[in-house]
Amino acid sequence: MKKGMAALGCFFIAIAAFLYAAKHITAALMSAYINTPDVTYYEGAYDLIGFGMTFWIMLSLFAGLLFLLIGIWPSIKVMLQVKNPTSNMSKMYKK
């Protein structure tokens, strides 16, 4: 397992989570004093933030998943590897 790559992947996933939370908190702060019991402006404030923040969230999440998979790929490869077919168990079934 490549621990450095896996740690970098976790770091980018953490950045994506932080940006996602920041986007929602920003929309809540923008609409904090203009909401009324009849109308809530949160959705409008959320749309005002725009695609730019969403782009960076998705890019960071994709990079994090990519680095994480590269980091844990050797462990997954060993786990999925087929065992030796000439083992004692296969000899037992051939009798």
C-alpha positions in Angstrom: 0.0 0.0 0.0 1.3 3.4 -0.9 0.5 5.3 2.2 1.6 8.7 0.8 -0.8 8.5 -2.1 -3.7 7.3 0.1 -3.1 10.1 2.6 -3.1 12.6 -0.3 -6.4 11.2 -1.5 -7.9 11.5 2.0 -6.6 15.1 2.1 -8.4 16.0 -1.2 -11.6 14.3 0.0 -11.4 16.4 3.2 -11.0 19.5 1.1 -14.1 18.5 -1.0 -16.1 18.0 2.2 -15.0 21.4 3.6 -15.9 23.2 0.4 -19.3 21.4 0.3 -20.0 22.6 3.9 -18.7 26.1 3.1 -21.1 26.4 0.1 -24.1 25.5 2.3 -23.0 27.8 5.1 -22.4 30.7 2.7 -25.9 30.3 1.3 -27.3 30.2 4.8 -25.4 33.4 5.8 -26.4 35.2 2.6 -30.1 34.6 3.3 -30.0 34.9 7.1 -31.8 38.2 7.6 -34.1 38.2 4.5 -36.1 35.1 5.3 -39.7 35.4 6.4 -42.1 32.8 7.7 -43.9 32.9 4.3 -40.8 32.8 2.0 -37.4 31.3 2.4 -34.6 32.6 0.2 -32.1 29.9 0.9 -32.5 28.2 -2.5 -31.9 31.5 -4.3 -28.8 32.2 -2.3 -27.6 28.7 -3.0 -28.1 29.3 -6.7 -26.2 32.6 -6.5 -23.1 30.9 -5.3 -23.0 29.3 -8.7 -21.2 26.5 -10.5 -17.7 27.7 -9.6 -17.7 26.3 -6.1 -19.4 23.1 -7.3 -16.7 22.7 -10.0 -13.9 22.8 -7.3 -15.8 20.5 -5.0 -16.2 17.9 -7.8 -12.6 18.3 -9.0 -11.2 17.9 -5.5 -13.4 14.8 -4.8 -12.4 13.2 -8.1 -8.7 13.9 -7.4 -9.1 12.5 -3.9 -10.8 9.3 -5.1 -8.2 8.9 -7.8 -5.2 9.3 -5.4 -6.9 7.0 -2.8 -7.5 4.2 -5.3 -3.9 4.5 -6.6 -2.7 4.3 -3.0 -4.7 1.2 -2.0 -4.6 -0.5 -5.4 -1.7 -2.9 -4.4 -3.8 -4.1 -1.4 -6.9 -4.6 -3.6 -4.8 -6.4 -6.2 -3.5 -8.9 -3.6 -6.9 -9.4 -2.2 -8.4 -10.2 -5.6 -5.6 -12.4 -6.7 -6.5 -16.0 -7.4 -4.8 -18.5 -5.1 -2.5 -21.2 -6.4 -4.7 -23.9 -8.2 -2.1 -26.7 -7.2 -2.8 -26.3 -3.5 -3.7 -29.2 -1.2 -7.4 -28.5 -1.5 -7.5 -28.9 -5.3 -5.6 -32.2 -5.0 -8.1 -33.4 -2.5 -11.0 -32.8 -5.0 -9.2 -34.6 -7.9 -9.1 -38.0 -6.1 
